[in-house]
Amino acid sequence: MTDSDSSADSDDAPAGARMMLEPDAIHEQEDGLAVDCPQCGATVTIQHIIEEGYCPGYVDGDEMNAESDDETPREGGCGAQLSLELVWES
């Protein structure tokens, strides 16, 4: 796919980085196939990505800014929203 081909679909595509997975990037686990989160490195099952759309360590901006007690802000978390895309060429 060329850049001109992807520009027509760019309105539908979410903003963010894309990466192609090599066969050695996919891990077999008890829960099924998994990959490493590109942001934090946590192992995320393909099923979790499809069902939830984010890393298991995901903490949204509101939660990150919320205070866990009256004086201490919550410590970080992963902000990666993940999705899978199947691409074929003819």
C-alpha positions as CSV (number, residue, x, y, z in Angstrom):
1,M,0.0,0.0,0.0
2,T,1.4,3.4,-0.9
3,D,1.0,6.6,1.1
4,S,-1.6,7.9,-1.4
5,D,-3.6,4.7,-0.9
6,S,-3.6,5.1,2.9
7,S,-4.5,8.8,2.7
8,A,-8.0,7.9,1.5
9,D,-8.5,5.7,4.6
10,S,-6.8,8.0,7.0
11,D,-10.1,9.5,8.2
12,D,-11.1,6.0,9.5
13,A,-7.7,5.0,10.9
14,P,-7.0,5.9,14.5
15,A,-4.0,8.2,15.2
16,G,-0.9,6.4,16.5
17,A,2.0,4.3,15.5
18,R,1.8,1.2,13.4
19,M,4.1,-1.8,13.5
20,M,4.4,-5.0,11.6
21,L,4.8,-8.1,13.6
22,E,7.4,-10.7,12.7
23,P,6.7,-14.4,13.5
24,D,9.1,-14.3,16.5
25,A,7.1,-11.4,18.1
26,I,4.2,-13.7,18.8
27,H,4.3,-15.7,22.0
28,E,2.3,-18.8,22.9
29,Q,0.8,-18.7,26.4
30,E,-1.8,-20.7,28.3
31,D,-4.3,-17.9,27.5
32,G,-3.5,-18.1,23.8
33,L,-1.3,-16.1,21.5
34,A,0.3,-12.9,22.8
35,V,2.5,-10.0,21.9
36,D,4.5,-7.4,23.8
37,C,3.0,-4.0,24.4
38,P,5.0,-1.5,22.3
39,Q,4.8,1.1,25.0
40,C,5.4,-0.7,28.3
41,G,6.6,-4.2,27.2
42,A,3.8,-6.0,29.1
43,T,2.6,-9.3,27.5
44,V,-0.9,-8.8,26.0
45,T,-2.9,-11.7,24.6
46,I,-4.4,-11.2,21.1
47,Q,-7.8,-12.0,22.7
48,H,-7.4,-9.1,25.2
49,I,-6.5,-6.7,22.4
50,I,-9.6,-7.7,20.5
51,E,-12.0,-7.6,23.4
52,E,-10.6,-4.7,25.5
53,G,-8.5,-2.6,23.0
54,Y,-5.8,-1.6,25.4
55,C,-2.8,-2.8,27.4
56,P,-3.6,-4.6,30.7
57,G,-1.6,-1.9,32.4
58,Y,-3.7,0.8,30.8
59,V,-4.6,3.8,33.0
60,D,-6.5,6.6,31.2
61,G,-5.6,10.3,31.7
62,D,-8.3,11.0,34.2
63,E,-7.2,8.0,36.4
64,M,-3.5,9.1,36.1
65,N,-4.4,12.6,37.3
66,A,-6.7,11.4,40.1
67,E,-5.3,11.4,43.5
68,S,-5.1,8.1,45.4
69,D,-5.2,10.0,48.7
70,D,-5.5,13.6,49.5
71,E,-1.8,14.4,48.8
72,T,-0.3,11.8,46.5
73,P,-1.1,11.6,42.8
74,R,-1.3,8.1,41.4
75,E,1.8,6.6,39.9
76,G,1.9,6.0,36.1
77,G,0.6,3.1,34.1
78,C,0.5,2.3,30.4
79,G,-1.4,4.6,28.1
80,A,-1.4,2.2,25.1
81,Q,-4.6,1.7,23.2
82,L,-4.1,-1.4,21.0
83,S,-5.8,-2.7,17.9
84,L,-5.1,-5.3,15.2
85,E,-5.4,-4.9,11.5
86,L,-5.5,-7.7,9.0
87,V,-4.0,-6.7,5.7
88,W,-3.9,-8.8,2.5
89,E,-2.3,-8.2,-0.9
90,S,-3.6,-9.7,-4.1
